[in-house]
Amino acid sequence: MQSADAGEDGTYGGRLKACAWPPRPQDLSRVRMIAPEELSSWQIVDDEAVLAFNKPGDVVCHPSKAGPWSSLAGAVKAGCGLERAHLVFRLDRETSGVVLFAKDERWASILQRAMMARRVKKTYLAVLTGELNAPIAVDQPLGDDEHSPVYVKTAVRPDGKEARSRFTPLLATGGFTLAEVGIDTGRKHQIRAHAQWLGHAVVGDKIYGPDARCYLEFIDHGWTPALEEKLLLPRQALHCAKIEILGGANGEGAREYRAPLAPDMAAFCRQRMGAAVEPWLV
């Protein structure tokens, strides 16, 4: 049955929804399930306020229809005995790195207020296509990309919402750049969209890379040799390396959570850029 919002051709103004149209039945054989021992190995911090995890780049944050162990939120709730898993800082499925869960509603509220007051700093590491030889700040508004075949794609547009990102190259060689990325705003897909606008797309990005139709092909057929040739990595090379909760005037209450660079990104840097990445393992 066609959605009431879709046109007669089953698209949204000519664009397919992120899941593609028509909706596909879920292929449970392709769902990434989390083993209990994996969850414990990903844990970074367990204190009175939060549980912090170093999420791999093939794990969904939000609950899934495939059961509790098919998402990080579900696995945390089931595996850590929490009545509720308050997911405060999430990541896209293909982005690895620090994910925080508040242990109760009080801490969830504290962290959400800190985020709204911009007292939370996130630092990312990204492998970009091309060599970026100097730091650059991008102050470009983002909104829906109405020309993309992928419904969720955003793009720089003058009537978009303010978005500011800072890209600092740590290593640029072999046709790629390992960059540290800071964000002053938290728009959907902000780093990936700004990287594409710069002409230095994130390696492995199915939506913001060489062709957004790679994402639709992946939905229908999974990871294929043709996609590997175009994208080089099975997922976008983006990693949340650090989350800082800024404290009071004297630093009281400050917290910091770090996650070493994901192994697949580190291996890419060694193999494609000819460099070990120990200095950037944070």
Backbone torsions as a table, in degrees:
resi	resn	phi	psi	omega
1	MET	NA	134.3	-176.8
2	GLN	-78.5	140.4	177.0
3	SER	-64.3	147.5	-179.3
4	ALA	-65.0	-22.4	-177.6
5	ASP	-88.4	-10.6	-176.4
6	ALA	-86.4	154.6	176.1
7	GLY	-79.3	179.8	-177.7
8	GLU	-63.2	-24.5	179.7
9	ASP	-87.5	4.5	178.6
10	GLY	79.5	12.3	179.0
11	THR	-116.3	172.5	179.0
12	TYR	-110.0	92.8	-176.9
13	GLY	61.9	34.1	-179.6
14	GLY	90.0	-5.5	-178.9
15	ARG	-107.6	141.7	175.3
16	LEU	-81.1	148.1	171.7
17	LYS	-65.4	165.9	-176.7
18	ALA	-58.0	-31.1	-178.8
19	CYS	-86.0	0.6	-176.6
20	ALA	72.2	161.8	-176.3
21	TRP	-123.8	138.0	-4.1
22	PRO	-73.0	164.4	-179.5
23	PRO	-57.1	137.7	178.6
24	ARG	-93.2	143.1	172.2
25	PRO	-65.0	144.3	-177.3
26	GLN	-68.4	128.0	177.9
27	ASP	-91.9	98.0	-174.8
28	LEU	-64.5	-21.2	179.5
29	SER	-68.6	-18.2	-179.9
30	ARG	-103.5	3.5	179.4
31	VAL	-78.8	131.5	178.8
32	ARG	-79.6	112.0	178.8
33	MET	-97.3	143.3	-178.2
34	ILE	-98.8	129.7	175.3
35	ALA	-87.7	144.2	-179.1
36	PRO	-53.5	-38.2	-179.4
37	GLU	-69.2	-28.0	175.8
38	GLU	-65.8	-46.2	-177.7
39	LEU	-55.4	-46.2	-179.3
40	SER	-65.9	-32.7	-179.9
41	SER	-72.8	-22.2	179.9
42	TRP	-84.9	-13.7	-173.4
43	GLN	-68.5	130.3	179.3
44	ILE	-100.4	-48.0	-174.1
45	VAL	-140.1	141.1	171.3
46	ASP	-137.7	95.5	179.9
47	ASP	-122.0	-166.2	-175.5
48	GLU	-69.1	-18.1	-174.6
49	ALA	-103.7	-46.3	-169.5
50	VAL	-138.8	163.1	162.8
51	LEU	-111.9	126.9	178.5
52	ALA	-115.9	137.4	-178.1
53	PHE	-129.3	150.5	171.5
54	ASN	-98.2	93.6	-173.9
55	LYS	-75.1	131.5	172.1
56	PRO	-68.8	167.4	-176.4
57	GLY	-84.3	13.9	177.0
58	ASP	-127.8	24.1	-176.3
59	VAL	-120.6	133.2	177.5
60	VAL	-81.3	140.3	177.4
61	CYS	-78.7	-51.8	-171.4
62	HIS	-78.7	153.1	-179.6
63	PRO	-52.7	146.1	-177.1
64	SER	-121.9	158.0	178.1
65	LYS	-71.2	-10.6	-176.8
66	ALA	-86.8	12.2	176.2
67	GLY	106.5	166.5	-172.9
68	PRO	-60.8	-32.7	-175.8
69	TRP	-86.8	11.4	176.3
70	SER	-98.8	1.0	177.5
71	SER	-143.7	156.5	179.7
72	LEU	-65.4	-42.7	-179.9
73	ALA	-61.0	-44.0	179.5
74	GLY	-65.8	-41.4	-179.4
75	ALA	-67.0	-38.7	178.4
76	VAL	-64.2	-43.9	179.5
77	LYS	-63.1	-46.1	-177.8
78	ALA	-74.2	-42.0	-173.2
79	GLY	-82.8	-23.3	-177.4
80	CYS	-107.3	3.8	175.8
81	GLY	67.1	31.3	178.7
82	LEU	-90.5	139.2	176.4
83	GLU	-65.7	-40.6	175.3
84	ARG	-136.8	145.0	175.4
85	ALA	-105.8	104.6	-177.5
86	HIS	-83.6	92.2	-179.9
87	LEU	-75.3	108.0	-174.4
88	VAL	-93.5	-48.6	-179.8
89	PHE	-120.5	107.9	-176.1
90	ARG	-99.2	167.0	173.5
91	LEU	-132.7	152.4	171.9
92	ASP	-60.5	156.1	-176.9
93	ARG	-53.0	-43.9	-174.2
94	GLU	-89.5	7.3	173.4
95	THR	-101.5	129.3	179.6
96	SER	-95.2	171.9	173.1
97	GLY	117.5	-158.8	-169.3
98	VAL	-70.0	127.1	172.2
99	VAL	-127.6	133.9	-177.7
100	LEU	-113.6	137.0	171.9
101	PHE	-120.0	126.0	173.2
102	ALA	-77.3	142.1	-175.5
103	LYS	-77.7	-21.7	178.9
104	ASP	-151.7	176.0	-175.8
105	GLU	-65.4	-33.8	179.5
106	ARG	-61.4	-49.7	-179.0
107	TRP	-70.4	-31.7	175.4
108	ALA	-61.0	-42.8	179.6
109	SER	-66.2	-41.7	179.8
110	ILE	-60.8	-46.1	-177.2
111	LEU	-70.8	-36.3	178.1
112	GLN	-66.3	-39.0	177.3
113	ARG	-65.8	-39.8	177.7
114	ALA	-61.6	-39.5	179.5
115	MET	-66.6	-43.6	179.7
116	MET	-64.6	-31.4	179.2
117	ALA	-85.5	5.6	-179.5
118	ARG	58.1	40.7	175.6
119	ARG	-105.4	23.3	176.2
120	VAL	-123.9	128.0	178.1
121	LYS	-114.1	130.4	176.5
122	LYS	-115.4	135.5	176.8
123	THR	-120.4	128.0	-178.6
124	TYR	-113.8	157.3	167.3
125	LEU	-117.2	136.6	-178.7
126	ALA	-137.8	143.2	169.7
127	VAL	-99.8	120.4	-175.2
128	LEU	-108.6	152.1	172.3
129	THR	-76.2	142.8	-178.7
130	GLY	80.7	167.0	-176.8
131	GLU	-105.1	112.9	177.2
132	LEU	-94.1	115.3	-169.0
133	ASN	-100.2	-3.6	179.1
134	ALA	-150.1	152.0	177.6
135	PRO	-60.4	147.9	178.1
136	ILE	-146.7	137.0	175.6
137	ALA	-101.9	132.2	179.3
138	VAL	-110.8	118.6	177.1
139	ASP	-120.5	81.2	-175.1
140	GLN	-134.9	127.7	-178.0
141	PRO	-68.9	149.3	-177.6
142	LEU	-121.9	141.4	175.6
143	GLY	-152.4	-176.3	-178.9
144	ASP	-58.8	138.0	174.1
145	ASP	-90.2	95.6	-173.6
146	GLU	-74.7	-6.7	179.9
147	HIS	-101.4	-1.3	-177.1
148	SER	-87.9	147.1	174.0
149	PRO	-74.5	-8.5	179.8
150	VAL	-104.8	121.3	-170.4
151	TYR	-62.7	-32.4	-174.1
152	VAL	-88.0	-0.1	-174.5
153	LYS	-71.6	139.8	174.5
154	THR	-111.6	166.2	-179.3
155	ALA	-156.1	160.3	173.4
156	VAL	-66.2	128.0	177.3
157	ARG	-153.8	143.5	-171.8
158	PRO	-62.8	-26.1	-179.5
159	ASP	-96.5	14.0	179.7
160	GLY	-79.6	-175.7	178.2
161	LYS	-90.5	148.6	-176.0
162	GLU	-58.0	141.1	180.0
163	ALA	-150.9	128.6	-177.5
164	ARG	-132.5	127.6	179.8
165	SER	-132.9	151.8	178.4
166	ARG	-126.4	123.1	-178.8
167	PHE	-109.7	122.1	178.9
168	THR	-121.7	113.1	-179.4
169	PRO	-68.8	131.6	174.6
170	LEU	-99.8	-31.9	-179.6
171	LEU	-155.1	127.7	179.5
172	ALA	-133.5	107.6	-178.5
173	THR	-165.0	157.9	176.2
174	GLY	66.7	17.3	-179.8
175	GLY	87.6	11.6	179.9
176	PHE	-139.3	164.5	178.4
177	THR	-133.2	129.9	166.3
178	LEU	-92.7	118.0	-174.2
179	ALA	-123.8	146.3	168.1
180	GLU	-91.2	134.8	-176.6
181	VAL	-126.4	126.3	173.4
182	GLY	-111.4	148.3	-179.8
183	ILE	-126.1	138.6	177.2
184	ASP	-100.7	-12.0	177.0
185	THR	-134.1	169.9	-175.7
186	GLY	-127.6	56.2	180.0
187	ARG	-77.2	157.1	178.6
188	LYS	-57.3	127.7	176.1
189	HIS	56.3	29.3	-170.1
190	GLN	-57.8	-50.8	-177.1
191	ILE	-62.7	-43.7	-177.0
192	ARG	-65.4	-42.1	180.0
193	ALA	-68.4	-40.9	178.3
194	HIS	-68.1	-36.9	177.8
195	ALA	-63.3	-41.7	177.7
196	GLN	-63.4	-42.6	179.6
197	TRP	-61.1	-35.5	178.0
198	LEU	-69.4	-18.6	-173.1
199	GLY	87.5	16.0	179.3
200	HIS	-130.5	67.2	-176.4
201	ALA	-60.0	152.6	175.6
202	VAL	-67.3	130.6	177.5
203	VAL	-57.1	136.3	176.5
204	GLY	82.4	2.9	-175.6
205	ASP	-78.3	115.8	-175.9
206	LYS	-75.0	-24.6	-177.6
207	ILE	-100.5	-42.9	-174.2
208	TYR	-104.7	13.7	178.9
209	GLY	-91.5	-138.1	-173.7
210	PRO	-68.1	-26.4	-176.1
211	ASP	-163.7	119.7	-178.0
212	ALA	-62.3	-19.9	178.4
213	ARG	-68.0	-13.5	173.6
214	CYS	-58.9	-34.9	179.7
215	TYR	-65.8	-43.0	179.6
216	LEU	-66.8	-38.3	177.2
217	GLU	-63.2	-39.5	179.2
218	PHE	-65.0	-40.0	178.1
219	ILE	-59.4	-43.3	-175.4
220	ASP	-80.2	-34.8	-169.6
221	HIS	-124.4	-3.9	-176.6
222	GLY	74.8	-166.7	-178.2
223	TRP	-76.4	122.4	-175.2
224	THR	-122.6	161.8	175.4
225	PRO	-57.2	-34.9	179.1
226	ALA	-65.0	-40.6	177.6
227	LEU	-68.3	-37.9	178.9
228	GLU	-61.2	-38.9	179.8
229	GLU	-65.2	-37.9	-178.1
230	LYS	-79.5	-38.6	-167.8
231	LEU	-105.0	-22.3	175.3
232	LEU	75.6	-36.1	177.6
233	LEU	-125.0	146.2	-179.7
234	PRO	-69.6	-12.1	177.6
235	ARG	-145.4	165.8	-178.3
236	GLN	-68.1	134.7	-175.7
237	ALA	-82.8	68.8	-178.3
238	LEU	-132.1	131.8	-171.7
239	HIS	-139.3	125.5	174.6
240	CYS	-81.7	105.1	-173.0
241	ALA	-87.4	-26.9	-175.4
242	LYS	-155.7	138.8	170.4
243	ILE	-123.6	124.8	178.3
244	GLU	-113.7	127.9	171.4
245	ILE	-98.7	112.7	-175.9
246	LEU	-72.6	136.8	-178.6
247	GLY	-90.1	-160.2	179.0
248	GLY	-74.5	-167.7	-175.5
249	ALA	-59.5	-32.9	-179.3
250	ASN	-102.0	14.4	177.7
251	GLY	85.2	1.4	-178.8
252	GLU	-65.5	139.1	179.4
253	GLY	82.1	0.4	-179.5
254	ALA	-69.5	144.2	178.8
255	ARG	-138.1	152.7	179.7
256	GLU	-144.4	135.9	-179.2
257	TYR	-129.0	127.9	-175.8
258	ARG	-123.7	149.6	176.3
259	ALA	-136.3	124.0	178.6
260	PRO	-58.4	151.5	178.4
261	LEU	-52.6	134.7	-177.2
262	ALA	-58.9	142.8	-176.5
263	PRO	-56.6	-37.9	-177.9
264	ASP	-67.8	-35.5	177.1
265	MET	-71.2	-39.6	177.7
266	ALA	-62.7	-41.6	179.1
267	ALA	-64.0	-39.2	178.1
268	PHE	-60.7	-43.3	-180.0
269	CYS	-62.5	-40.1	179.4
270	ARG	-67.3	-45.2	-172.5
271	GLN	-77.6	-40.5	-174.1
272	ARG	-97.1	-24.3	-176.1
273	MET	-113.8	-3.7	176.1
274	GLY	64.1	33.4	-176.3
275	ALA	-142.2	138.5	169.3
276	ALA	-74.6	154.9	-173.4
277	VAL	-118.7	21.9	-178.9
278	GLU	-52.8	-39.9	-179.7
279	PRO	-61.6	-18.2	-176.1
280	TRP	-113.4	22.1	178.9
281	LEU	-82.2	-3.0	-178.2
282	VAL	44.4	NA	NA
